[in-house]
Amino acid sequence: MSTGSQSTSEFPASVARLHPEAAALLVRDGEEGEASGFHHTFREIFQQPETWLDTAARMVRSTPRIESVLAGLKSLVLTGSGSSEFAGACVRLGLQKRLGVDCHSLSGGTILTYGRDVMPPGRPCLMVSFARSGDSPESTGAVDLVLDTEPDTRQLFITCNASGRLATGYDGDPRVQTVVLDQRTNDRSLAMTSSFTNMALGSTFLGFLNDPAAYLELCTGLSGVCEVLLEQHIGTLAHVARGAFKRTVFLGSGPRFGAAREAALKMLEMTAGRVPTMAETYLGLRHGPMSYVHDDTLIVCFLSSDPVLQAYESDLIAELNQKQLGACKVLIGEGIQQDLLRPGDAAIERPGIAQVGDDHSAVIHVVAGQLLAFFRCMAEGLKPDSPSEAGVIQRVVGDFTVHRLAEQVRR
């Protein structure tokens, strides 16, 4: 297994040696620079194996401040907006199992609108806020509301922007601890890619506080799996992305449902809404959402390594085959059953996923989703760095009025 040791300048070149399509992108980007329209996204996707190792080291170095917010913990809230919310969904189950406390994933908007009513009852509680920029209204609004109405709730910020309001606006507040990741993870593209996976992996350390060596080993293993995914499967994912489908559905169980939600958002954002998307669980698809799957639908299956979950997932995929639903499927996992593949389907076999564990492999599936969205964006004639040509969506959500009830107003 690769160790993820190549630099970001070397790694795309090594992929280009294996895939002519990647070589063409690298040459074009080198000639046109940022004018290529994919300069940032291309590098931000491919820098992930290396930046994951940097994030792991930063989190271990942050042990004292994390110890201070975890001591005696009874409940945990993971929060963010958009992609940042889905990062929490990818790690919630693993953290709950390792910490042995109630762990909830809540959007920043839910906290902003419902406040203390949606916070878990266990105290002391820790709220972990994910933020690429730390400048969105939900990020600071949700934090301010909880600080005012639940003053004993501890706060941990994991952010990619050292200059953002979240990183700079709470200096000196003893209830707040902040970990700022490498500036490279502060993605300049509209869509979050490396920021997402690095924040998710960073928060995973909370469950490994007493075993940092195991955490570093986990992140090294994930980095290697991701590197090989990029080296070996970029061509297949690019080919699938250029297919004749008009809509997509992403399927996942547990942490991989969080990955499915993020992958669906990436496809929607990078195609400026031209490719409608849906994320669902395997068992949930039967309860109505299967009606979404037409003969123009790409079905992306994020597969579990757990034998019981595999059985449920395989049954659903076999049912889709029996009903002849979907234009084609992409199955991503380890030990993929070949009899689940129909002509035109693709298998992204990823040895090593089972070894890193079902609770922690969602980031690998997210990277596959990023690549599908990136290449579909290119096929649509859009620019991955800024696909929303009319400015309908922006890299950072603009300011809006934050409303408070009288009893919630800062005293």
C-alpha positions in Angstrom: 0.0 0.0 0.0 1.2 3.5 -0.8 2.1 5.7 2.1 0.8 9.0 0.7 4.3 10.5 0.7 4.3 12.2 -2.7 4.0 15.9 -2.8 1.0 17.5 -4.5 3.2 18.7 -7.4 4.5 15.2 -7.9 1.3 13.2 -7.4 -0.8 14.5 -10.3 2.2 13.9 -12.6 2.4 10.3 -11.4 -1.3 9.8 -12.1 -0.8 11.4 -15.5 1.8 8.8 -16.4 -0.9 6.1 -15.9 -3.8 7.9 -17.5 -3.6 9.9 -20.7 -6.8 11.8 -19.8 -5.1 13.0 -16.6 -2.0 13.9 -18.5 -4.0 16.0 -20.9 -5.6 17.9 -17.9 -2.2 18.5 -16.3 -0.7 19.8 -19.6 -3.7 22.0 -20.2 -3.7 23.4 -16.7 0.0 24.0 -16.9 -0.4 26.0 -20.1 -3.5 27.9 -19.1 -3.1 28.2 -15.4 -6.2 29.5 -13.5 -7.8 30.4 -16.8 -8.4 26.6 -17.4 -11.3 26.8 -15.0 -10.3 23.7 -13.1 -6.9 24.7 -11.7 -7.9 24.8 -8.1 -10.4 21.9 -8.0 -8.0 19.6 -9.8 -5.3 20.2 -7.2 -7.6 20.3 -4.2 -8.9 16.8 -5.1 -5.5 15.4 -5.7 -3.8 16.9 -2.6 -6.0 15.0 -0.3 -3.8 12.0 0.4 -0.9 14.3 1.5 -3.1 16.8 3.4 -4.7 14.0 5.4 -1.3 13.2 6.9 -0.7 16.8 7.8 -4.2 17.0 9.4 -3.5 13.9 11.5 -0.2 15.4 12.8 -1.9 18.7 13.6 -4.7 17.0 15.5 -2.2 15.0 17.6 -0.3 18.2 18.4 -3.6 19.7 19.6 -4.1 17.0 22.2 -4.0 19.3 25.2 -6.8 21.6 24.0 -8.9 18.6 22.9 -8.4 16.9 26.3 -9.8 20.1 27.9 -13.1 19.9 26.1 -13.6 16.2 26.2 -13.1 15.7 30.0 -16.2 14.2 31.5 -18.2 14.6 28.3 -21.8 13.3 28.2 -22.9 14.4 24.8 -21.5 15.6 21.5 -22.9 17.8 18.7 -21.3 17.9 15.2 -22.4 20.9 13.3 -21.8 22.8 10.1 -23.8 24.0 7.1 -24.0 22.4 3.7 -21.0 20.1 3.1 -19.8 20.9 6.6 -22.9 19.3 8.0 -22.3 16.2 6.0 -18.8 15.9 7.4 -20.4 15.4 10.8 -22.7 12.7 9.3 -19.7 10.8 8.0 -18.0 10.5 11.5 -20.9 10.6 14.0 -21.3 6.9 14.4 -17.6 6.2 14.8 -17.3 8.9 17.4 -20.3 7.7 19.3 -19.0 4.2 19.5 -15.4 5.2 20.5 -16.4 7.9 23.0 -19.5 6.1 24.4 -21.6 9.3 24.5 -24.6 10.5 22.6 -23.4 12.0 19.4 -25.6 14.1 17.1 -25.1 15.6 13.7 -27.1 18.9 13.4 -27.0 21.5 10.7 -25.9 25.0 11.7 -29.3 26.2 10.4 -31.2 23.8 12.7 -29.3 25.1 15.7 -29.8 28.7 14.6 -33.5 28.3 14.2 -34.3 25.9 17.1 -31.5 26.6 19.6 -31.4 24.7 22.8 -34.5 22.7 21.9 -32.4 20.5 19.5 -29.4 20.1 21.8 -29.0 16.7 23.4 -29.8 16.7 27.2 -26.6 15.1 28.4 -24.2 17.6 30.1 -21.5 18.6 29.8 -21.9 18.8 26.0 -19.3 19.6 23.4 -20.3 21.3 20.1 -17.8 20.7 17.3 -18.2 23.3 14.5 -16.8 22.5 11.0 -16.1 25.4 8.7 -14.1 25.8 5.6 -14.1 29.7 5.7 -15.6 30.2 9.1 -17.4 33.3 7.6 -20.9 32.0 6.9 -23.7 33.5 8.9 -24.8 30.0 10.2 -21.3 29.3 11.6 -21.0 32.2 13.9 -24.8 32.6 14.4 -25.2 29.1 15.8 -22.1 29.4 18.0 -23.3 32.7 19.4 -26.7 31.4 20.1 -25.4 28.3 22.0 -22.8 30.4 23.9 -25.7 32.7 25.1 -28.3 30.2 25.9 -26.2 27.2 26.9 -23.2 28.9 28.4 -21.8 25.7 29.9 -21.6 24.0 26.5 -18.0 23.6 25.3 -17.0 24.6 21.8 -14.4 23.1 19.5 -13.9 24.7 16.1 -12.2 22.8 13.2 -11.7 25.2 10.4 -9.5 25.7 7.3 -9.2 29.5 7.4 -7.0 31.1 10.0 -8.4 34.5 9.1 -12.1 33.6 9.3 -14.5 34.9 11.9 -14.8 31.6 13.5 -11.0 31.3 14.0 -10.5 34.9 15.1 -13.7 36.1 16.8 -13.6 34.1 20.0 -10.1 34.6 21.2 -9.9 34.6 25.0 -13.2 32.8 25.5 -12.3 29.9 27.8 -15.2 27.8 26.5 -13.8 27.8 23.0 -10.9 25.8 21.5 -9.8 26.1 17.9 -7.8 23.9 15.5 -6.9 25.5 12.2 -5.9 23.1 9.4 -3.3 23.6 6.7 -4.1 26.6 4.6 -4.1 24.4 1.5 -7.3 22.8 2.8 -9.0 26.2 2.5 -10.3 25.3 -0.9 -10.5 28.2 -3.3 -12.9 26.4 -5.6 -16.6 26.9 -5.1 -17.3 23.3 -4.1 -15.6 21.9 -1.0 -13.3 18.9 -1.6 -10.2 18.7 0.4 -11.6 20.9 3.1 -14.5 18.4 3.6 -12.4 15.3 4.0 -9.7 17.0 6.2 -12.3 18.3 8.6 -13.9 14.9 8.8 -10.6 13.2 9.5 -9.6 15.9 11.9 -12.7 15.3 14.1 -12.1 11.5 14.0 -9.2 12.1 16.4 -11.6 12.9 19.2 -12.2 9.2 19.4 -8.5 8.3 19.4 -7.3 10.7 22.1 -5.9 7.9 24.2 -4.4 6.1 21.2 -2.8 8.7 18.9 -0.6 6.0 17.3 -3.7 4.1 16.1 -5.1 7.4 14.7 -1.9 8.1 12.8 -2.0 4.6 11.4 -5.6 5.0 10.4 -4.9 8.2 8.5 -1.8 6.8 6.9 -3.9 3.8 5.7 -6.7 6.0 4.4 -4.1 8.2 2.6 -2.7 5.1 0.9 -6.1 3.9 -0.2 -7.0 7.3 -1.5 -3.8 7.6 -3.4 -4.3 4.3 -5.2 -7.9 5.2 -6.0 -6.7 8.3 -7.7 -3.9 6.4 -9.5 -5.9 3.5 -10.7 -9.5 4.5 -11.2 -9.5 8.1 -12.5 -10.0 6.8 -16.0 -13.0 4.7 -15.1 -14.7 7.4 -13.1 -14.1 9.9 -16.0 -15.6 7.5 -18.4 -18.7 6.9 -16.3 -19.1 10.7 -15.7 -19.4 11.3 -19.4 -22.2 8.8 -19.8 -25.7 9.4 -21.1 -27.3 9.6 -17.7 -29.4 12.7 -16.8 -29.8 12.2 -13.1 -28.0 10.4 -10.3 -28.8 8.6 -7.1 -26.1 7.9 -4.4 -26.6 5.1 -2.0 -24.9 4.5 1.3 -25.4 3.0 4.8 -24.4 4.7 8.1 -21.3 6.9 7.6 -21.5 6.2 3.8 -25.0 7.8 3.8 -23.2 11.0 4.9 -20.8 10.4 2.0 -23.8 9.9 -0.4 -25.3 13.2 0.7 -22.0 15.0 0.1 -21.4 13.3 -3.3 -24.9 14.2 -4.4 -24.3 17.8 -3.4 -21.0 17.8 -5.3 -22.7 16.6 -8.5 -25.5 19.1 -8.1 -23.1 22.0 -7.4 -20.5 21.2 -10.1 -23.2 20.8 -12.8 -25.0 24.0 -11.8 -28.1 21.9 -11.2 -28.1 20.4 -14.7 -27.9 16.9 -13.2 -30.5 16.4 -10.5 -29.3 14.2 -7.6 -30.7 12.2 -4.7 -29.0 10.5 -1.7 -30.7 7.6 0.0 -29.9 4.6 2.2 -30.3 1.2 0.6 -33.3 0.2 2.7 -34.8 3.6 2.4 -34.8 3.5 -1.4 -37.7 1.0 -1.3 -40.0 3.3 0.5 -40.9 5.6 -2.4 -37.6 7.0 -3.6 -37.1 4.0 -6.0 -39.6 5.8 -8.2 -36.8 8.4 -8.9 -34.7 5.7 -10.6 -35.5 5.8 -14.3 -33.7 4.5 -17.3 -31.6 7.8 -17.5 -30.3 7.4 -13.9 -26.7 6.7 -12.8 -26.8 4.7 -9.6 -23.7 5.1 -7.4 -23.4 2.4 -4.7 -21.1 3.1 -1.7 -20.6 -0.4 -0.3 -20.0 -1.4 3.3 -17.4 -3.9 4.5 -19.7 -5.2 7.2 -21.1 -8.6 6.2 -24.7 -7.9 7.5 -24.8 -4.5 5.8 -23.3 -6.0 2.6 -26.1 -8.5 2.5 -28.8 -5.8 2.7 -27.0 -3.7 0.1 -26.5 -6.7 -2.2 -30.2 -7.6 -2.0 -31.2 -4.0 -2.9 -28.8 -4.0 -5.9 -30.1 -7.3 -7.1 -33.6 -6.0 -6.9 -32.6 -3.0 -9.0 -31.1 -5.4 -11.5 -34.2 -7.6 -11.5 -36.4 -4.5 -12.2 -33.9 -3.3 -14.8 -33.8 0.1 -13.2 -31.2 2.7 -14.0 -29.0 3.5 -16.9 -25.9 2.0 -15.2 -24.3 1.5 -11.8 -21.0 2.2 -10.2 -20.1 0.0 -7.2 -17.4 1.2 -4.9 -15.9 -0.9 -2.2 -13.8 -4.0 -1.4 -14.7 -7.5 -2.5 -17.4 -6.5 -4.9 -19.7 -9.3 -6.0 -19.3 -9.6 -9.8 -22.8 -11.0 -10.2 -24.2 -7.6 -9.1 -22.8 -6.0 -12.2 -24.8 -5.7 -15.4 -23.4 -4.9 -18.8 -22.2 -1.3 -18.7 -21.8 -1.2 -15.0 -18.4 -0.3 -13.4 -16.7 -1.7 -10.3 -14.2 0.5 -8.3 -12.5 -2.2 -6.3 -10.7 -0.6 -3.3 -8.5 -3.0 -1.3 -7.8 -1.6 2.1 -11.2 -0.2 2.9 -12.1 -3.1 5.1 -8.8 -2.8 7.0 -9.3 0.9 7.9 -12.8 0.0 9.1 -16.4 0.7 8.1 -16.7 3.6 10.6 -13.8 5.6 9.0 -13.9 4.8 5.2 -16.6 7.3 4.2 -13.9 9.8 3.0 -12.8 7.4 0.4 -16.3 7.2 -1.1 -16.5 11.0 -1.0 -13.3 11.3 -3.1 -14.9 9.0 -5.7 -18.0 11.2 -5.7 -15.8 14.3 -6.1 -14.2 12.8 -9.2 -17.5 11.9 -10.8 -18.7 15.4 -10.2 -15.5 17.0 -11.5 -15.5 15.1 -14.8 -19.3 15.5 -15.3 -18.8 19.3 -14.8 -16.1 19.2 -17.6 -18.4 17.2 -19.8 -21.2 19.8 -19.3 -18.8 22.5 -20.6 -18.7 24.2 -17.1 -15.7 25.2 -15.0 -15.2 23.2 -11.8 -13.6 26.1 -10.0 -16.7 28.3 -10.6 -19.5 26.2 -12.1 -22.3 28.6 -11.1 -21.9 31.0 -14.0 -24.8 33.2 -13.0 -23.5 33.4 -9.4 -26.6 31.6 -8.0 -24.5 30.0 -5.4 -21.2 31.3 -4.0 -18.2 29.9 -2.2 -19.3 31.5 1.1 -23.0 32.1 1.8 -23.7 35.9 2.0 -24.7 37.6 5.2 -28.4 37.5 6.2 -30.4 38.7 9.2 -30.0 36.4 12.2 -33.3 36.6 14.2 -33.6 36.0 17.9 -36.4 35.6 20.4 -36.3 38.1 23.3 -34.9 35.5 25.7 -32.2 34.6 23.2 -30.8 38.1 22.7 -27.2 38.4 23.9 -27.1 40.0 27.3 
